[in-house]
């Protein structure tokens, strides 16, 4: 086991791999990462699946069978991806059996439904039933329309990874949706301890947008704030998490067996080459969180990452000063968050289009 990754895990950070492919599953690579690199979870998205399917011959036989059976492209995507997630869940089962909250594998609802509550609910229910593993998580976007879908899923015992969270305001709405779902589940007699959830708070995209605006301003004061907004925003999100999960409403649910909706730091690969490649791991170390990272970031941390204790708790004032500083130099942070949320949903949908085109190409080859 890599010592630096073990040190990260020992600090209370659950290491989840932001990648999945049939090659990883069938070659034993995923099992090896679990054993040797402290990986205790997996997240996926349509872009990840598109890359895996385009590059992997291991999907060919299943595609041929499905095409021969008359399946359309949506059916093929559904079958390929749910099989991968099901098999990954089986690999992570030993982790899940020994942990109250890890050993989870996420799969996204159909992105075109991001602004369709009923459609999202239907997609979440279909994925949950098809994967049929208690350690699966269904990824639902934190759009306004996604919030009631989150509540519905939780209320019906479906574990959820809430994705595309950028703002503190939306994050509080997500936590409220989770607690409401738990309350409804309790009323329905569902055992709350069986329900899992994480809230995926996106990190690097915040700096990408903020830094671009700071560069346009160009003053020394603006330049000094580059690379600070994302971490400050995430630290404030963690403070909100602590607040909500220390209140009476939460305590009542906890007394009934509910588990916290852990913050998950997403988009932790560094996009600016001038920044340390482990920035969004090292600076967000805090007990009880998840960091889902691409393998490149994981490798970088294994090589030279540092764990120097809790980097998040008690840094509210410092973090707020960063956001106040942005406003002072002319960056409208609320507009930043609104912009990247809209971009996030657009990218979410484009990644689905990429997956559809990839699978359609594989289907055409299979039917040739």
C-alpha positions as CSV (number, residue, x, y, z in Angstrom):
1,X,0.0,0.0,0.0
2,X,1.3,3.4,-0.9
3,X,2.3,5.2,2.3
4,X,1.2,8.6,1.2
5,X,-2.3,7.4,0.1
6,X,-2.5,5.4,3.3
7,X,-1.7,8.5,5.3
8,X,-4.5,10.3,3.5
9,X,-6.9,7.5,4.3
10,X,-5.7,7.5,7.9
11,X,-6.5,11.2,8.1
12,X,-10.2,10.3,7.4
13,X,-10.3,11.0,3.7
14,X,-12.0,8.3,1.7
15,X,-10.1,7.8,-1.6
16,X,-12.5,7.1,-4.5
17,X,-11.3,6.6,-8.1
18,X,-12.9,8.8,-10.7
19,X,-12.8,6.2,-13.5
20,X,-14.1,2.8,-14.4
21,X,-13.8,0.5,-17.4
22,X,-14.4,-3.2,-18.1
23,X,-10.6,-3.4,-18.6
24,X,-10.1,-2.3,-15.0
25,X,-12.7,-4.7,-13.7
26,X,-11.7,-7.9,-15.7
27,X,-7.9,-7.4,-15.5
28,X,-7.9,-7.2,-11.8
29,X,-6.7,-3.5,-11.8
30,X,-9.6,-2.2,-9.7
31,X,-9.2,-4.9,-7.1
32,X,-5.5,-4.1,-7.0
33,X,-6.2,-0.4,-6.5
34,X,-8.4,-1.3,-3.6
35,X,-5.8,-3.6,-2.1
36,X,-2.7,-1.5,-2.8
37,X,-3.8,2.1,-3.0
38,X,-6.5,2.6,-0.4
39,X,-9.2,3.0,-3.0
40,X,-12.6,2.5,-1.3
41,X,-15.0,3.8,-3.9
42,X,-15.6,4.6,-7.6
43,X,-17.3,7.4,-9.5
44,X,-18.3,7.4,-13.1
45,X,-19.8,9.6,-15.7
46,X,-20.7,9.3,-19.4
47,X,-17.4,10.7,-20.6
48,X,-15.6,8.0,-18.6
49,X,-17.8,5.3,-20.1
50,X,-17.4,6.7,-23.6
51,X,-13.6,6.5,-23.3
52,X,-13.7,3.0,-21.9
53,X,-16.1,1.7,-24.6
54,X,-14.2,3.3,-27.5
55,X,-10.9,1.9,-26.3
56,X,-12.0,-1.5,-25.0
57,X,-12.6,-4.6,-27.0
58,X,-14.1,-6.2,-23.9
59,X,-17.5,-4.6,-24.7
60,X,-17.6,-6.0,-28.3
61,X,-19.4,-9.3,-27.6
62,X,-22.1,-7.8,-25.4
63,X,-22.7,-5.0,-28.0
64,X,-23.0,-7.7,-30.7
65,X,-25.6,-9.7,-28.7
66,X,-27.6,-6.6,-27.9
67,X,-27.6,-5.4,-31.5
68,X,-28.7,-8.9,-32.6
69,X,-31.5,-8.7,-30.1
70,X,-32.7,-5.4,-31.7
71,X,-31.6,-3.1,-28.9
72,X,-31.5,0.6,-29.6
73,X,-28.6,2.8,-28.5
74,X,-30.2,3.8,-25.2
75,X,-30.7,0.2,-24.3
76,X,-27.1,-0.7,-25.2
77,X,-25.8,2.1,-23.1
78,X,-28.0,1.1,-20.2
79,X,-26.9,-2.5,-20.3
80,X,-23.2,-1.8,-20.8
81,X,-22.9,0.7,-18.0
82,X,-25.1,-1.0,-15.4
83,X,-23.1,-4.2,-15.9
84,X,-19.8,-2.4,-15.3
85,X,-21.2,-0.7,-12.2
86,X,-22.7,-4.0,-10.9
87,X,-19.4,-5.8,-11.3
88,X,-17.5,-3.0,-9.7
89,X,-19.9,-3.0,-6.8
90,X,-19.1,-6.7,-6.3
91,X,-15.4,-5.9,-6.2
92,X,-16.0,-3.2,-3.6
93,X,-18.4,-5.4,-1.6
94,X,-15.7,-6.4,0.9
95,X,-15.0,-2.8,1.5
96,X,-18.7,-2.0,1.9
97,X,-19.2,-4.9,4.3
98,X,-16.6,-3.5,6.6
99,X,-17.5,0.1,6.3
100,X,-20.7,2.1,7.1
101,X,-20.2,4.4,4.2
102,X,-17.4,3.3,1.7
103,X,-17.3,0.6,-0.9
104,X,-19.7,2.6,-3.1
105,X,-19.9,2.8,-6.9
106,X,-21.7,5.7,-8.6
107,X,-23.7,5.8,-11.9
108,X,-25.4,8.9,-13.3
109,X,-29.0,9.3,-14.4
110,X,-29.4,10.3,-18.0
111,X,-28.1,13.8,-18.3
112,X,-30.7,15.1,-20.7
113,X,-33.1,14.8,-17.7
114,X,-31.2,17.3,-15.6
115,X,-34.1,19.7,-15.7
116,X,-36.8,17.1,-15.6
117,X,-37.8,16.0,-12.1
118,X,-40.1,13.1,-13.1
119,X,-37.7,11.9,-15.8
120,X,-34.8,11.9,-13.3
121,X,-36.9,9.9,-10.8
122,X,-37.7,7.4,-13.4
123,X,-34.0,7.1,-14.5
124,X,-32.8,6.8,-10.9
125,X,-35.3,4.0,-10.2
126,X,-34.4,2.1,-13.3
127,X,-30.7,2.3,-12.6
128,X,-31.1,1.3,-9.0
129,X,-33.2,-1.7,-10.0
130,X,-30.9,-2.8,-12.8
131,X,-27.6,-2.5,-10.9
132,X,-29.3,-4.3,-7.9
133,X,-26.5,-3.7,-5.5
134,X,-26.9,-2.1,-2.1
135,X,-23.5,-0.4,-2.4
136,X,-24.4,1.5,-5.6
137,X,-25.0,5.2,-5.6
138,X,-27.2,6.9,-8.2
139,X,-25.8,10.3,-9.3
140,X,-28.5,13.0,-9.5
141,X,-27.5,16.6,-10.5
142,X,-28.2,19.4,-8.0
143,X,-30.3,21.4,-10.3
144,X,-33.5,23.0,-9.0
145,X,-35.4,20.2,-10.8
146,X,-33.0,17.6,-9.3
147,X,-33.7,18.5,-5.7
148,X,-37.2,16.9,-5.4
149,X,-35.8,13.9,-7.3
150,X,-33.1,13.6,-4.6
151,X,-35.8,13.7,-1.9
152,X,-37.9,11.1,-3.7
153,X,-35.0,8.7,-4.2
154,X,-33.9,8.9,-0.6
155,X,-37.4,8.5,0.6
156,X,-37.7,5.3,-1.3
157,X,-34.4,3.8,0.0
158,X,-32.3,4.6,-3.1
159,X,-28.8,5.8,-2.2
160,X,-27.7,8.9,-4.0
161,X,-24.6,10.8,-5.0
162,X,-25.7,14.4,-5.5
163,X,-23.5,15.8,-8.2
164,X,-22.8,19.3,-9.8
165,X,-22.8,21.3,-6.6
166,X,-21.0,24.6,-6.8
167,X,-22.6,27.1,-4.5
168,X,-23.2,27.2,-0.7
169,X,-26.8,28.1,-1.3
170,X,-27.5,25.1,-3.5
171,X,-25.5,22.9,-1.1
172,X,-27.8,23.8,1.7
173,X,-30.8,23.0,-0.5
174,X,-29.2,19.6,-1.2
175,X,-28.8,18.9,2.5
176,X,-32.4,19.9,3.1
177,X,-33.5,17.6,0.3
178,X,-31.5,14.7,1.8
179,X,-33.0,15.3,5.3
180,X,-36.5,15.6,3.9
181,X,-36.0,12.3,2.1
182,X,-34.8,10.6,5.3
183,X,-37.8,11.9,7.2
184,X,-40.1,10.5,4.6
185,X,-38.2,7.2,4.5
186,X,-38.5,6.9,8.3
187,X,-42.2,7.6,8.1
188,X,-42.5,4.8,5.5
189,X,-40.7,2.3,7.8
190,X,-37.5,2.1,5.8
191,X,-34.3,1.4,7.8
192,X,-32.4,4.6,7.6
193,X,-29.0,2.9,8.1
194,X,-29.4,1.3,4.7
195,X,-29.5,4.6,2.9
196,X,-26.2,6.2,1.8
197,X,-25.5,9.6,0.3
198,X,-22.6,11.9,-0.6
199,X,-22.8,15.5,-1.8
200,X,-20.3,16.1,-4.6
201,X,-19.0,19.7,-4.3
202,X,-17.0,20.7,-7.4
203,X,-13.7,22.4,-6.8
204,X,-11.3,23.1,-9.7
205,X,-13.9,24.5,-12.0
206,X,-14.4,27.4,-9.5
207,X,-10.8,28.4,-9.8
208,X,-10.8,28.1,-13.6
209,X,-13.7,30.6,-13.9
210,X,-12.5,32.9,-11.1
211,X,-8.9,33.0,-12.3
212,X,-10.0,33.9,-15.8
213,X,-11.9,36.9,-14.5
214,X,-9.0,37.9,-12.2
215,X,-6.7,37.8,-15.2
216,X,-8.9,40.3,-17.0
217,X,-8.9,42.6,-14.1
218,X,-5.1,42.3,-14.0
219,X,-4.3,44.3,-10.8
220,X,-1.8,43.1,-8.2
221,X,-4.7,42.6,-5.8
222,X,-6.6,40.5,-8.3
223,X,-3.5,38.4,-9.2
224,X,-2.9,37.7,-5.5
225,X,-6.3,36.0,-5.2
226,X,-5.7,33.4,-8.0
227,X,-6.0,29.8,-7.1
228,X,-7.7,30.6,-3.8
229,X,-11.4,30.7,-4.5
230,X,-12.1,27.0,-5.0
231,X,-10.6,25.9,-1.7
232,X,-12.2,28.8,0.2
233,X,-15.6,27.9,-1.2
234,X,-15.1,24.2,-0.3
235,X,-14.0,25.0,3.2
236,X,-17.1,27.1,3.7
237,X,-19.2,24.3,2.4
238,X,-17.7,22.0,5.0
239,X,-18.6,24.5,7.7
240,X,-22.2,24.4,6.4
241,X,-22.1,20.6,6.5
242,X,-21.0,20.7,10.2
243,X,-23.7,23.2,11.0
244,X,-26.5,21.2,9.5
245,X,-25.3,17.9,10.9
246,X,-25.1,19.2,14.4
247,X,-28.6,20.5,14.5
248,X,-31.7,19.0,16.2
249,X,-33.3,18.0,13.0
250,X,-30.3,15.9,12.0
251,X,-29.9,14.5,15.5
252,X,-33.4,13.1,15.4
253,X,-32.6,11.3,12.2
254,X,-29.2,10.1,13.5
255,X,-31.0,8.6,16.5
256,X,-33.1,6.7,14.0
257,X,-30.0,5.3,12.4
258,X,-29.4,7.8,9.6
259,X,-25.9,8.3,8.2
260,X,-24.5,11.7,7.3
261,X,-24.4,12.9,3.8
262,X,-20.6,13.2,3.5
263,X,-19.1,16.0,1.5
264,X,-17.3,14.6,-1.6
265,X,-14.6,16.8,-3.2
266,X,-15.1,16.4,-7.0
267,X,-13.2,17.9,-9.9
268,X,-10.0,17.6,-8.0
269,X,-7.7,17.3,-11.0
270,X,-5.7,20.5,-11.3
271,X,-6.5,22.3,-14.6
272,X,-3.8,25.1,-14.2
273,X,-0.3,23.6,-14.7
274,X,1.1,26.5,-12.6
275,X,-0.6,25.0,-9.5
276,X,0.6,22.0,-7.5
277,X,-0.9,18.8,-9.0
278,X,-2.1,17.7,-5.6
279,X,-3.6,21.1,-4.6
280,X,-7.2,20.0,-4.3
281,X,-6.3,17.0,-2.3
282,X,-3.7,18.4,0.1
283,X,-5.6,21.6,1.0
284,X,-9.0,19.8,1.6
285,X,-7.9,17.1,4.0
286,X,-10.5,16.7,6.8
287,X,-11.9,13.7,8.5
288,X,-15.2,12.3,7.2
289,X,-14.9,13.4,3.6
290,X,-14.4,11.8,0.2
291,X,-12.0,12.9,-2.4
292,X,-12.7,11.4,-5.8
293,X,-9.8,11.8,-8.1
294,X,-8.6,10.7,-11.6
295,X,-5.8,8.2,-11.5
296,X,-3.3,10.9,-12.6
297,X,-4.0,12.9,-9.5
298,X,-3.9,9.7,-7.3
299,X,-0.5,8.8,-8.8
300,X,0.7,12.3,-8.1
301,X,-0.4,12.2,-4.5
302,X,1.1,8.8,-4.1
303,X,4.4,10.2,-5.4
304,X,4.7,13.5,-3.5
305,X,1.5,14.4,-1.7
306,X,1.6,15.6,1.8
307,X,-0.8,15.1,4.7
308,X,-0.2,17.7,7.4
309,X,-3.4,17.3,9.4
310,X,-6.9,18.9,9.1
311,X,-6.7,21.7,6.5
312,X,-10.4,22.6,6.6
313,X,-12.0,22.9,10.0
314,X,-11.9,26.3,11.7
315,X,-11.0,28.2,8.6
316,X,-14.3,30.0,8.0
317,X,-13.0,33.5,8.6
318,X,-10.0,33.0,6.4
319,X,-12.1,31.6,3.6
320,X,-14.7,34.3,3.8
321,X,-11.9,36.9,3.5
322,X,-11.0,35.3,0.1
323,X,-14.5,35.7,-1.2
324,X,-14.8,39.2,0.2
325,X,-11.5,40.0,-1.6
326,X,-12.9,38.8,-4.9
327,X,-15.9,41.1,-4.5
328,X,-13.5,43.9,-3.6
329,X,-11.6,43.6,-6.8
330,X,-14.7,43.3,-9.0
331,X,-15.4,39.6,-9.3
332,X,-19.1,38.8,-8.9
333,X,-18.8,35.4,-7.2
334,X,-22.5,34.6,-7.4
335,X,-22.3,35.1,-11.1
336,X,-19.3,32.8,-11.2
337,X,-21.2,30.1,-9.5
338,X,-24.3,30.5,-11.7
339,X,-22.1,30.5,-14.8
340,X,-20.3,27.2,-13.9
341,X,-23.5,25.6,-12.8
342,X,-25.0,26.2,-16.3
343,X,-21.7,25.1,-17.9
344,X,-21.7,22.0,-15.7
345,X,-25.2,21.0,-16.8
346,X,-24.2,21.7,-20.5
347,X,-21.1,19.6,-20.1
348,X,-23.2,16.9,-18.4
349,X,-25.4,16.8,-21.4
350,X,-22.6,16.9,-24.0
351,X,-20.9,14.0,-22.3
352,X,-24.0,12.0,-22.8
353,X,-24.0,12.9,-26.5
354,X,-20.4,11.8,-26.7
355,X,-21.4,8.5,-25.1
356,X,-24.3,8.0,-27.5
357,X,-22.1,8.7,-30.5
358,X,-19.4,6.3,-29.3
359,X,-21.9,3.5,-28.6
360,X,-23.7,4.1,-31.9
361,X,-20.3,3.7,-33.7
362,X,-19.7,0.4,-31.8
363,X,-23.1,-0.8,-32.7
364,X,-22.6,0.0,-36.4
365,X,-19.3,-2.0,-36.3
366,X,-21.1,-4.9,-34.5
367,X,-23.8,-5.0,-37.1
368,X,-21.5,-4.8,-40.1
